């Protein structure tokens, strides 16, 4: 196999053309300067250097066990400045997605990865690749832009239909070459070209985790500096946080949020707050059952609607003894400001007392569909929380957009409508609230 295939050569040429064009425009040059300046901030440069040292260490270890040799230099360089950098800049996803590592492993070791490698291995003739590179970029750009606006749905549908035959054409061409020139594929060099990026990607994940930890501590330490006027307490809180939370950066951030709401004024308060947070984490880990008459286990309650698309963050202290978490919003419709559903859980550190599913009606002309969605998700919530069905009286109250309350399993279940005095006519919000005394 040649050092660079036709696709890689075409990409490089078009990159040079795009760069030359960009440098010829003053406004773009200024934006590039700002981007480069931001990308090479001294804090980031330290991380880049650590990343390169870590990758060099991986290469050394792999070469020692016979899984890397000099022929993999090109593959390793391309992986470093593409996949590794992208993964590094996405380190915040570790904090947001509890299944980050599972997905990362799955994405690297699956059938699609094999297909992509075969398609890349058997590139088209140079002239075809030279035309396809900008054409593909243009199509993807138009497609993604068109998805932002409902009136462009016909364009999106056209490109959806176009992508299927084009994908089949590429797969057919690669499959034909694979059948004719299979001998070129099944050689040791090709196998290592395929496995090297996968192995490096998997071994790179611990470094990304450490970057996420470092980033969290840096952010928390900055907040401590801002929130504390006592330098001695500030310094003490940082050291106690390091020894108290170690690599558990999500717990660190929950503690940081609590201390931002209620600032620490003494060493005793620092020690007590860290110990309380560690005890809470241990309580959640043991999955202690909560009697239904008291409420729900917060760590479970916040995920009652996860399968419906509601992904809640961490259950955090919000002041005056109350703990709270909200989900992302689930949009209903394609308007710029669509009707949307949110899910909220609140209570004390160990027991969730209130579960609320709230519909915000921004588009009154589409409220019927939105209320039907509220009922659909409300059925799931009532079933998960109480093992009951959504009462018909509550369903009628939702459809008529009025208040209603019933009692079930020792809980008050309410439909609560609130008009927006400063909103447009017809705008309001309506909630299903499950409350524990």
N, C-alpha and C positions, 0 to 999 in steps of 0.2 A: 504493500500500500504506500502511496506517495505520502511525503511528509505532511502536506496539506491537501485536502480534497477540494473539489471545485466549489462546493458550498462555502467552505471556510475562506477560500481565496476571494470569492464574490463578496462575501460579507466584509472582508477587510478592505476591498476596493471601494465599496459603497460607503463604508465608515469614513475612509479618507476623503471621499467626495463630499459627504455631509459635513465633515469637520472643516474642510476648506471653505465651503459655502458659509458655514456658521461664522468662521473667523473673518469673513468679508463684510459682515454686518455688525455695525457698532453696538446696536442694542443687544444682539445675541452674544457678542464678545463680552459685554458687561455682565450679562446673566451667567455666562460660563465662568467668568472671573469670580463672581459671587459664589457660584456652586463649588468651584475648586477650593476657594477659601474656606467654605463651610466644611467641605469633605476632608480637608487637611488641617482642621483645628488640632491643636497640640494634644488634646485629650484623645482624639480619634487616632492620631498618628501613633500614640503609645499602644493603642489596641491593635493597629495594623502591624506594628513591629512584633508584638507578642504573638499575633496570628501567624506571621511568617516563621517565627522561631518554632512555634508549635507544629506547623506543617513540616518544617525541616526535620523536626524530631520524629514525626510520623514516617516520613520518607526513610529516615535512617533505620528505624525499627522494622519497617516493611522490607527494606533491602537486606537486613540481617537475616530475615526468615525466608528470603527468596521470593517475596511477593512484589518487589519493585526493582527495576533496573533502569539504566540510562535511556533505554528506548521509550520509557514512559514519561520522559521530560515534557514533551509537547502536551500530552494529555493532562499532566499534572499542572502545568502552567495555565492551560485553558480552564481547568477546574478551579484553580485558585482565584482567578480574576473573574469568574462567572458564578458558579454554584456556591463557592465558599463565601464570597463577598455578599451575595444575595442572602444566604443563610445568616450571616453575621448581622446584617442590617435588619433582619426580621427577628432578632432575639427577643423582642418584646412579646412575640406570640407565645413564648414559653409561659409567660405570666398570665396571658389571656386564655390560652387553650390547654385544659388539663390533659388532653390527648395528643399534645404536640409531638412527643417522641414516638408514640405509636404510629402516627401518620407519617412522620419522617422516615421511619424504617420501612413502612409499607410502600411509600412512594419510591424508595430506592430499590426495593426488591419486589418487583411485580412484573407481570407479563407485558404491560405497556412499556416499561423501561427497555425490555428486550426488543420490542417492535420499533421503538424510537431509535435504538442503536443500529438496527438493521437498515432502517430508512436513511439514517445519516451516513452509514458506511457506504451505501450504494447511491451516491449523489448523481444528479443529471449531468449531461455534458455542460461545459463551462458556459456557453452562450445561453442555454436554458436557465441555468442557475443565476446568471447575471441578470436576466429578466425577471425571474421569479422572486428574487430577494426584495427589490423595491415594490413589486406588485403585491407580495404577501404582506409587507409592512403597511401598504396603503389600504388593503382590504381589511386587515385587523383594526387599523385606526378608525376607518369609516364605520366598521361594525360596532366597535366599543362606543364611539360617539353617538351612533344612532340609537343605541340602547338607552341613552339618557332621556330621550323624549318619546312620548307615546305616538306622536304623529309620524315618527319615522319607522313605525312597525313594519311597513311594507318593505323597507330596505333591510331590516333585520331578518325578516322571513326569506327574502331573496338570498342573502348571504348564508343563511342556515341551509337552504336547499342547495346552494352552490358548493358548500363545504363538503358535502357527502360524496359527490362524484369526483371532486378534486382529490379528496383523501383516498378514495379507492384507486385513482390513477397513480398516485404516489406509491401506495402499497403494492399495486400490481407491478409497477416498474421495479421496485426494490425486490419483490418476490421473484420476478423473472430473473433478475441478476443473481439473486441468491441461489436459484435453481441451477443456472448455467455455470456460475463461478463459485460454487460452494467450497471448492478446494482452497480459494483465497481467504474464505471466512474462517474455516476451521483450522486455524494455526495458532500457536502459542501467543504470538504478538497480538492478534485480534482479541483473544480471550482476555489478556491483561489490559488491553485498551478498554474493554467493557467493564472488567471488575475493578480496575484501579479507582475510577471516580466513585464507585459504590462503596468500596472499603474506606476511602478517604472521607466520604460524606458521613459515614456511620461513626468513624473515629473522631470526626470533627465536632460531633454533638456535645461531648463533655466541655470542650472549649467554649462553645456557644452558651452553655449553661453558666459557666463561670463569668462570662461577659454579662449575662443577665443578672447574676448575683452582684457583680461589681457596679453595674448600672443602678441597681436598686439601692445599694448602700450609698452611692454617690448622691442620689436624689434625696434619700432620707437624711443624710448628714447635712445637706444644704438646707433642708427644711428645719432641722434642729437648730442650725445657726440662726435662721430667721426668727424662729419661734421662742428662742431663749435669750434673755438679756444677761444671763449669768454664764460667763465663759467656763467656769469650773464645772457647773452642772452640765453644760453642753458637752464638754470634753468627756466627762464621766459617762453621760448617756451614750455617747458613741462607742466607748470601749465596752460598756455593759451590753450594748446591742450586739456587738461582734461576738462576744463570748456567750451571749444568751440565745442568739438565733442561728449563728454559724452560717450554713448555706441555705437556710430556710427563708428565702427572700420574700415569699408571699406572706409568711407570718410576720416578718419584719415590717412589711408595708401596712399590714393590719394594725400593728402596734403603733406605727408612725401616724396613721390616720387618727387613732384614738388620742394620742398625745398632742396632736395638732388641735383637736377639739378641746381637750383639757390639758393645758401646758403643765410640764413638770417643774416644780419649784424647789425640790430637795433631792438629795441622793436616795433617801428612803422611798420617795415617790417613784424614782426611776427604777429601783430594785423591785418594788411592789408591782409596778405596771408590767414589767417584763415577766415576772413570775405569774401574774394573772393571765397574761396572754399565752404563756406556755401551758398553763393548766387548762385553759380553754381548748387549745389545740389537742391536748391529750384527751380531754372529755369528748371532743368531736371524733377523734380517732377510734375511741372505744365504742362509739355508736350506741351510747346509752339510750334505752327506750324512754320515750316521754309519754305518760298516760294521755289519752286523747282528751280527757276532761280538762287537762292543763294546757294543751296546745300541741305543738309539733317540734320535732328536732329541726333546728334552723337549716343545718347542712342538707337535710333531706327536703324540707319544705321549699327551699329555693329552686329545687330541680323538679318540682312536680310537673312543670310544663315544658321541660327541656325538649321533649320529643315533638312538641308543637312549635318549636322554633324560638322559645323564650330562654335565653342563656343569661343567667344571673351571675354577678360577680361575687365578691367576698362579703359576707355578713359582717358589718362594721358598726362601731360605736358612733352615734351621731349627736350625743349630748343628752343631758338630763336623764341619764339612766336608760336611754332607748338605743336599740340596735336596729339596723335597717339594711336592706339590699333591694336593688331594683334590677329588672332585666333590661335587655335591649328592647327596642320597639319593633313590633311586627306590623308592617304597613298593609293597608287594605286599599288597593287601587293604585293607579299610576300617576296621580297628580303630583305636582311639585311639592305640595304640602298635603299629603293624603291623610285619610282617617287612619288612626293607628291604635294598637293595643299595647299596654304595658302591664307587667306583673310586679307586685311589690310584696315584700315580707318584712314584718317588723315585730319587735318584742324585746326580751331581755337577752343577755349573752347566751343562755342555755335553752331557752324556750321561745319559739315563735308564737306570738299571740294573735296576730292579724295577717290574713292573706287577702290581697286585693288584686282583682283583675279590672283594669280601667280602660275604657274606650274613649278616645278623644275624637270628637266629630268636628273635623275641620271643613268637610265638604257635605253640607246638609242634603244636597241632592243625591248623595250616595249613602245616606244613613241606613237604609233598609238592609243593604248587603253587609254593612258594618255591624249592625245589631245582630244579624244572623251569625256572623263570625264570633261575636261576643258570646252568644248562646252556645255555639259549638265548642268553644274553648272553655266556657264556664262549666259545661257538662263534665269535661275532663277534670277540671280543678275540683269540683264537688266530689267526684268519684275518687280521686286520689287522696283528698284530704279527709273525707268522711265515709267513703264507701257508699254514698247515696247518689240518687238521681237529682238532677236540677228540677226543683219544684215548678209545677205549671203556673202557679201564681207569680213566681219570679220571672218566668218566661214572658208572661203577658205584660208584666211591668216593664221589662226591657223593650218589648215591641212598642209599647205605648209611651215609652220614655218618661216614666214616673217613679216615685219612691214606693218601696214595698219592703216588708220585713217578715221573716218567719223564724221559727226555732227548730233545730234538728240536731240530734246527738249532743245536746247541751250547748250548742253554739247558736249565736244569732247570725242569720244569713240575710243580708240586706242588698237591695238594689237602690243605689243612691244617684240621683240626677242633680247636676249643678249647671245652671246656665252661666254663660260668660257675659257679664254686664258690659265689658269693653270689646267683645268680639262682634263679628258680623251676625246679622239676624240668622237664627237657626243653629248657631254653633253652641256646643255644650259638651260636657263629659258625663259619662254614666259608668258606674262601677258595680261589680259584685264583690261584697265584703263579707268574709267569714271571720267572725270575732269571738275570741275566748275571753271570758271574764277573768 
